[in-house]
Amino acid sequence: MAHRVVGLIVVSLLISMVAVGCQSVQPGTPGGSAAGQTGPAMSLAVDATDGSLLKAAGGLFRSTDRGQTWQPLTIPASLKPDTLRTVVTTSAAPSSIYAAGPGAGVVRSDERSQTWRTLSAGLPSQDVSAFTVHSFRPDTLYAWIDGQGVFRTEDGGARWQKMDAGPAGPVVALTHSTLEGSMNTGWLYAATPEGPYLSMDCF
């Protein structure tokens, strides 16, 4: 995995689009409302079916009023929802919601959060600290485990393979993009405290 530092921070593109939108709106109450009290957002995503906002914050939460109020998504306690730090959606699978976090591994719902299943039984550890989904292949997923590197599955979690040791030091977020210039299926970006790193997704 050939790394090079890039000058643009791309991991927050989705967050920026949601936050800015097409119109100026009043920001939601910090931490959520009494109807859905939550902590600070660790990750945001947009539900591709209805445009509602999803938040990972010691669990997963949904807002249908642009962040004014939040309602928790029901996830079985056995999947350790309170450790989820990342939530991801993709237009390639509009009804699917993916989430990950240290201790929880990777979980997925294909029914807009009605039922959930784990995808990370094949990983060497469930301590997934960064996670993303391929930009147009919804069964290709990437997970970062501190001290072990980046892992990829191309069959929805049935089999995981270590791709590379990744950048030195911790990775706090991953994102996949099909920006022009990739020789294969896109670019994999990793955000670190020292800045973003980039790799061709060709491994």
N, C-alpha and C positions, 0 to 999 in steps of 0.2 A: 504494500500500500504506500505509494509515493506521496508524501505530504508536502504541501507548501502553504505558507501563511497567506491568506488573502486579506485585502484591505476593507472588505465589506462585511458587516455582520448580517448574516442572512437568516439566522435561526429565528429571529423575531418578526419575520415578514407577516406571518399569519396574524400574530397578535396586533401588529400595527394596522393591518387592514380592518380588523374588527374594531379596534379602538377608535380609528379615525372615521371610517365609513364614508357615506356620501353627505351626511348632515351632521350638524353639531347637536349633541344631546347632552342632557345633564348627567354627570357621572353618578353611578350607583353609590349607595351608602357603603363606606369602607367596611370590609368584612362580611357584607351581605345584610339582609334584613331579618327582622324577627321571624318572618315566615320561613326563612332558610338560613340560619346563622352559620357562617362559614369563616374560615381563616383566609389569610392572604393567598392569592392565586399563584400557584407554582407553574401552571400551564393552562393555556386556553385553546379551544378549537371550536369550529362552527359545525353544527349538525347539517350535513349536506341535503337532508330531506326537507327541512323547514326553516333553516337559517337561525335556529336558536343557538345560544351560546353555552358551551360546556366548559367547566372549570375543574381542575384537579387542585384540591386544597384539603388534604387529610380526608379524602373521599372524593367522589365525583358529584358535581352539582350542575343543574341546568337552569338557565334563565331565558324566559320568553319575552322579556321586556328590556333588552339591551343592558342587562346587568343591574337593574334596579332591585330586583329580588331574586333569590336563588332557592331551588328545591333540590333536595338530595336524591340521587339515583340509588335504587335499592340493589346492593351487591351482597352476595352471601358472605358472612363473616369468615368463612373458611378461605376466601380469596384475599383476605387481609386488606380491605378497601382503605383503611385509615393510613396505609403506607404508600398509596398511589401518588405519584408526583407528576406524571405525564399523561395527557390525554391527546389522542390523535384521531382525525377522521380523514377520509379520502373520497373524492367524487367518483373514484373507480368502484367503490362499494358504498353507496350512499346510506344504507341502513346499518352499517357497521360502525362500532365505536371501539377503539383500542385504548388500553391504558397500561401503565407500567410503574413500578416503583421498587425500592429495596425491600426485600422480604416478600413482595407480592409477585415478582417476576413479571410476566406479560399476560394480560387477560383481554378477552374480546367478547363483544356482544354483536350478533348479527340481526337482532330484532329491536334495535333502538333502545337498548338497556333492559329489555324485558327478561332475558336470560343471559347468563355469563358462563364462560368456560376459560380455563387456563390454557396457554399456548407454550408454556416455557418448561415443560417437564424434561425436555431434552437438553436444557442448558446446564452447565456445571454448577451454577449457583442461581438462586432466585433474587440475588441482590442487584437488580437491574437499575442503574442510576441514570441511564439515558436511553431513549428509544425513539424509533420513527418507522414509518411505513413507506415503501416505494411509491413514487409519485403516480404510477399508473398500473402497478401490479399489486393488488391488495393482499395477496398471500406471500409477498416478499417483505420481510420485516428485518429490522436491524436493532440489536440490543448491545449496550455497552455495560460491561461488568468491570468495576475498578480492579486493577491489578491483573486482569486477564485479557482484556482487549475487546474487539468488536466481533459480534457473532451475527450470522445471517441465516435465515430460513427462507426457502423458496416454495414451501408447501404448507404454509399456514401454521408452522410450529411443530409439524410431525418430526422433522429432523433439523437440527441446528448445526452449523459448522463455523468454527473459528476462522475468520478471514484474515485478521491481522492484529498485532499488538496495539496498533493505533498510536495516537500522540502520547508523548511522555506526560505524566501527570493526569489529574482527573478530567473527565469529560462530563460536562453538565447538561449538554443537549445535543441531539442529532437531528438532521433534516436531510431529505432527499429531493433533488431538483433535476429537471431535464433541460437545464439551460444549454444553449447552443455551445458546442465545442466538445461535448463528451464523445468518446470513441465507442461507448457501449450503450448502457441504458440510463445514464445520467451521472450526476455528481452526488457524492455523499459528503456532507459537511459535519464537522464536529466543533462544538463551542467549548473552549477551555478558559480557565482564568487568565491565560496568557494571550488569548485571542482565538479566532476561528482557524480551523484547518480544513483542507480540501483534499479529496481523493476521487479519482475516476472510479466509478462503480464497475470495475472490470475484474479485479481480484484474480 
